[in-house]
Amino acid sequence: MMYRVLCLSVVLSLGYSFPANQDGNAAEEPLILTKYIESGKIEEARAKALVTQLKPNITSYAGFFNVDKKCDSNLFFWFFPSQSNMKKDPVTVWLNGGPGSSSMLGLLTENGPYELTLKNELKLREYSWNRNSSVIYFDNPVGTGYSFTKGSYPECYPRNQSQVGQAVLTALEQFFKVFPEVRNNPFYLTGESYAGKYVPGIAYAIHTSKTSVRLSGFAIGNGWTDPYNQLKNSEFYYQLGFIDDKGKMELKAMEDRQQQLIRENRFIEARDKEAQALRVFLAKAGYQSNYNFLLAPGEVLPDFKKFMNRTEVKKALHVGNALLNTGILTSGALAADVMRTIKPWLETLMNNYRVLLYFGQMDLRVGYAPAMEFIKTLQWKGLNDYKNANRKLYKVGDDLAGYVKTAGNFTEMLIRNAGHFVPKNQPKWALDMYNKFIFNIPFAR
């Protein structure tokens, strides 16, 4: 049996497959830009990728990059140039987690220039991350969202972060050929949740490859990076009053068992035990999701699947007859990866790039306190400076937005009154945080 662990939310997880079209007309083929790039038809590729049929109209480009010719695997992207100065502003990749959650969900509900309303209509977002930067949203990895493979399962689905990282790097190399004017701009990777593995995996692929892609740094929100240390939530739940002594003991026993299974490299069993512990907690707390403990059970959300299944949306995004994948095969292929750590790669990267790890205060899924236990175990050249650094108030105008600690190129931050999805819960503060990071502006003085 396959499980989806750490999906964006119970309500919004992409557990669906859609027909290529609903009106019975023959669907167009998906726009795969790779063949145009290889033929030197860069301007044609760019012109075909232009998105022109969505309202309100803003400049964007969408299509696919082939990342594995043997399997015919293709990553879907949606690119929004900076609203300010595309030729100079930083370029950023945004990734949602899962494994198996479409990054289009982050685009439409968190930080993209489009915001999906409860009426399933698009409106412009006030605090869009492309105000002063160009942002690429990838459906990652293959098998997620519109990204697809024509190859067999599981051989043609990524099964570890090395494969995930190499696929995105292959797509990025093609992207910068289509948009050469931003090739030399500062370049960052960002994401949340299970992107706590994706982002370091991609960064490590860039770091260890002879590639023209030049990385400046990366930021991760509530990232699932080191399960062994991050799964210890029972004390946190107890202190918040969600469970009593008996419940804490029950969950603590499950956490101890998970850690034992990880030590024994029994990763799938550890994942199953983690999923069981989550179900036990939700039942005791009376919640459907543990992404923000301030939200009442049953939060009303936009109908993401209905919007993405519209014929006119699929046509505008050049996806042809590509299905909006459920993510189930992606999750299954990465089953053993869920409980593996990516900490050694992160340690290497922290010695070479600017890194921001930020956390929503109200997240019970990948919370701040367990993350601090993980961060304390990191071995990197700035460790002593970090231990001795003072934690400071992070303010946006007159608002106390959170707390921040910086040592060298590394910053960790807590954002107040936000859950698992910081840009969704605190859009103004999240944009300020993001801009300060990509423009290397101090968070506090």
NORLIN-V596685 format. One record per pair of residues at least 6 apart in sequence whose C-alpha atoms are under 7 Angstrom apart, sorted by the first residue. I is the first residue (numbers start at 1). J is the second residue. D is the distance in whole Angstrom. If there is no record, write none. Layout:
I;J;D
I;J;D
This chain:
2;332;5
3;331;7
3;332;7
4;98;7
4;99;7
4;328;7
4;331;6
5;98;6
5;99;7
5;275;7
6;98;5
6;99;7
6;194;7
7;13;6
7;97;6
7;98;4
7;99;6
7;100;7
7;101;6
8;97;7
8;98;6
8;101;6
9;289;7
10;289;6
13;101;6
14;101;6
14;326;5
14;327;6
15;326;4
15;327;7
16;325;7
16;326;5
17;323;6
17;324;6
17;325;6
17;326;6
18;309;7
18;323;6
18;324;6
19;323;7
20;27;7
20;321;4
20;322;6
20;323;6
21;27;7
21;311;6
22;311;7
27;320;6
27;321;6
28;320;5
28;321;6
29;320;4
29;321;6
30;318;6
30;319;4
30;320;4
30;321;6
30;322;7
31;63;5
31;64;6
31;318;5
31;319;6
32;63;6
32;64;5
32;65;6
32;66;7
33;45;6
33;63;7
33;64;6
33;65;6
34;65;6
34;66;6
36;42;6
36;45;6
42;178;6
46;178;6
49;61;5
49;62;5
49;63;6
50;60;6
50;61;4
50;62;7
51;60;6
51;61;5
51;62;7
51;316;6
51;317;6
52;316;7
53;316;5
54;316;7
55;122;7
56;123;7
59;80;7
60;79;5
60;80;5
60;81;7
61;78;6
61;79;5
61;80;7
62;77;6
62;78;4
62;79;6
62;317;6
62;318;7
63;76;6
63;77;6
63;78;7
63;317;7
63;318;6
63;319;7
64;74;6
64;75;5
64;76;4
64;77;6
65;74;5
65;75;5
65;76;7
65;171;6
66;72;7
66;73;6
66;74;4
66;75;6
67;73;6
67;74;6
67;75;7
67;167;5
67;170;6
67;171;6
71;149;6
71;150;6
71;151;4
71;156;6
72;149;6
72;150;5
72;151;6
73;142;7
73;148;6
73;149;4
73;150;6
74;142;7
74;147;6
74;148;5
74;149;6
75;138;7
75;139;6
75;140;7
75;142;6
75;147;5
75;148;7
76;138;6
76;139;5
76;146;6
76;147;5
77;136;7
77;137;6
77;138;5
77;139;6
78;136;6
78;137;5
78;138;7
79;135;6
79;136;4
79;137;6
80;130;7
80;134;6
80;135;5
80;136;6
81;130;7
81;134;4
81;135;6
82;89;7
82;130;5
82;131;6
82;132;5
82;133;5
82;134;4
83;130;6
83;131;5
83;132;6
84;131;6
84;132;5
86;134;7
87;181;6
87;182;6
88;185;6
89;132;6
89;133;5
89;134;7
89;185;7
90;133;5
90;134;6
90;185;5
90;186;5
90;187;6
90;438;7
91;133;6
91;134;5
91;135;6
91;185;7
91;186;6
91;187;5
91;188;6
92;134;6
92;135;5
92;136;6
92;187;6
92;188;5
92;189;6
92;190;7
93;135;6
93;136;5
93;137;6
93;188;6
93;189;5
93;190;6
94;135;7
94;136;6
94;137;5
94;138;7
94;189;7
94;190;5
94;191;5
95;103;5
95;137;6
95;138;6
95;190;6
95;191;4
95;192;7
95;195;6
96;102;6
96;103;5
96;106;6
96;191;6
96;192;6
96;193;7
96;195;6
97;192;6
97;193;5
97;194;4
97;195;5
98;194;6
99;194;6
99;330;7
99;331;5
100;144;5
100;327;4
100;328;7
100;330;6
100;331;6
101;144;6
101;145;7
101;327;7
102;139;5
102;144;6
102;145;5
103;137;6
103;138;6
103;139;5
104;137;7
107;114;7
108;114;6
108;115;5
108;116;5
109;115;6
109;116;6
109;424;6
110;423;5
110;424;4
111;128;5
111;129;6
111;423;6
112;128;5
112;129;6
113;124;6
113;125;5
113;128;5
113;130;7
114;122;6
114;123;6
114;124;5
114;125;6
115;122;6
115;123;5
115;124;6
115;125;5
116;122;5
116;123;7
116;302;7
117;302;6
118;301;7
118;302;5
120;302;6
120;303;6
120;307;6
127;427;6
127;428;6
127;431;6
129;431;6
139;145;6
139;146;7
139;147;6
141;164;6
142;148;5
142;149;7
142;157;6
143;149;7
143;325;6
143;327;6
143;329;7
143;330;5
144;325;5
144;326;7
144;327;5
144;330;7
145;324;5
145;325;5
146;322;6
146;323;6
146;324;5
146;325;6
149;156;7
154;333;6
157;330;7
157;333;6
158;164;6
158;333;6
158;334;7
159;333;5
159;334;5
160;334;6
160;337;6
161;198;7
161;201;5
162;201;6
164;198;7
164;201;7
165;198;7
165;201;5
165;202;4
165;205;6
166;202;7
166;205;6
168;202;7
169;202;7
169;206;7
173;213;7
176;183;6
186;216;6
187;214;7
187;215;5
187;216;5
188;215;6
188;216;6
188;217;5
188;218;5
189;199;6
189;217;7
189;218;5
189;219;6
190;199;7
190;218;6
190;219;5
190;220;6
191;199;7
191;219;7
191;220;5
191;221;6
192;220;5
192;221;4
192;222;6
192;223;5
193;221;6
193;222;5
193;223;4
193;224;5
194;223;6
194;224;5
195;223;6
196;220;6
196;223;4
196;224;5
196;225;5
197;224;7
197;225;5
197;342;6
200;345;7
200;346;6
204;345;6
204;349;7
206;213;7
216;353;6
216;354;7
217;353;5
217;354;4
217;355;6
218;354;7
218;355;5
218;356;6
219;355;6
219;356;4
219;357;6
220;356;6
220;357;5
220;358;6
221;357;6
221;358;5
221;359;6
222;358;6
222;359;5
222;360;7
222;366;6
222;367;7
222;420;6
223;366;7
224;366;6
225;341;6
225;342;6
225;343;7
226;341;4
226;342;6
226;343;6
226;374;7
227;339;5
227;340;7
227;341;6
228;259;6
228;262;7
229;370;6
229;373;6
229;374;5
230;366;7
230;370;5
230;371;6
230;374;6
231;255;7
232;255;6
232;370;6
233;370;7
234;248;5
234;251;6
234;252;6
235;248;7
237;243;6
238;244;6
238;248;6
242;285;5
243;284;7
243;285;7
251;277;6
254;273;7
254;277;6
258;270;5
258;273;6
258;274;7
261;267;7
261;269;7
261;270;5
262;270;6
267;336;5
267;339;6
267;340;7
268;335;6
268;336;5
270;339;7
271;338;7
271;339;6
282;288;6
282;289;7
287;297;5
288;297;6
290;363;7
290;364;5
290;365;6
291;363;5
291;364;6
291;365;6
291;419;6
291;420;5
292;362;5
292;363;5
292;364;7
292;419;4
292;420;6
293;362;6
293;363;7
293;364;7
294;362;7
308;314;7
314;320;7
347;378;6
347;379;6
347;380;6
350;380;7
350;410;7
351;380;6
351;381;6
353;409;7
354;409;5
354;410;6
355;409;6
355;410;5
355;411;6
356;410;6
356;411;5
356;412;6
357;411;6
357;412;5
357;413;6
358;412;6
358;413;5
358;414;6
359;367;7
359;368;6
359;413;6
359;414;5
359;415;6
360;414;6
360;415;5
360;416;6
360;418;5
360;419;5
360;420;6
360;422;6
361;368;7
361;414;6
361;415;6
361;416;5
361;417;6
361;418;6
361;419;6
362;417;6
362;418;5
362;419;4
363;419;4
363;420;5
382;407;6
382;408;6
385;407;6
386;406;7
386;407;5
389;405;7
389;406;7
389;407;6
390;405;6
391;403;7
391;404;6
391;405;5
392;403;6
392;404;5
392;405;6
392;444;7
393;402;6
393;403;5
393;404;6
393;444;7
394;400;6
394;401;6
394;402;5
394;403;5
394;404;6
394;443;6
394;444;6
395;401;5
395;402;7
396;429;6
401;415;6
401;416;6
401;429;6
402;414;5
402;415;4
402;416;5
403;413;6
403;414;5
403;415;7
404;412;6
404;413;4
404;414;6
405;411;6
405;412;6
405;413;6
406;412;7
418;425;5
418;426;6
419;425;7
422;430;7
423;430;5
436;442;7
436;443;7
